[in-house]
């Protein structure tokens, strides 16, 4: 449950007209900010990678020009959800999901202890970066985006990328490349203002219609649950009303798009809360930002969906949900 700092009378003081003004404001701001762009070196978004691995990902993600820390983080998240003990039915092992044959050829002793251990992230993360960069070197003369060609080589083999002079026309490979590059945006610290979501106003409109609805742990708003929600059930339903399918759990919803800074928040951004501000996997609460330092959220058992302030000690960060970002998320991590 989230620790709540309640300001008395918030729901009464902030009427529906206020919310609708914010909904209109989303579109106005979208028009003013659309088309913004920025550049610069890539670093990781705050807490996006568990603290135990962030320095490794930041260091080894800069191993070659085709790779960056956010891209490496996106691969690791897609492969294992940063679980160093992950094992797939295909016998892929560890945080980077190497199959034994590939590990035997490409695994390296990343921490210099004399052992190449696929279960040790200190070896597996450097090995993943090294393998990526080796693949990139094989296809360095192929036209097109070098990072996309590298990812395609990881999925389909460097020969296929060379044969087709770019990402091969295989549905699986094209989807793999799009998935990782979409997830990359979620792990990168933004270097400029992030474009607003076109679906934000619809999500707010849905959530504000649920004000006053009693909280239910595990609630998805179904008829058999009396139309009640928990925090991530509400945000999932709100964005589904806008045509975007989010994961069910709050900490997975954090990876559904880029992360604006506190001063850049716009209505419709998802805002997250955690007792561990260094690890997005520890997130335990989410709400929908409506402006003015407030969100609509389903806070806890015994409470109702309401307005709450976001500037609390457990504020973790925010996500500007994108359709591609949501589609890229693994179904299980």
Secondary structure by P-SEA (a helix, b strand, c coil): cccccccccccccccaaaaaaaaaaaaaaaaaccccccccbbbbcccccccccaaaaaaaccccccccaaaaaaaaaacccccccccccccccccccccaaaaacccccccccccccccccccaaaaaaaaaaaaaaaaccccccaaaaaaaaacccaaaaaaaccccccaaaaaaaaaaaaacccccccccbbbbbcaaaaaaaaaaaaccccccccccccccccccccaaaaaaaaaaaaccccccccccccccbbbbccccccccbbbbbcccccccccccbbbbbcccccccccccccccbbbbbcccccccccccccaaaaaaccccc
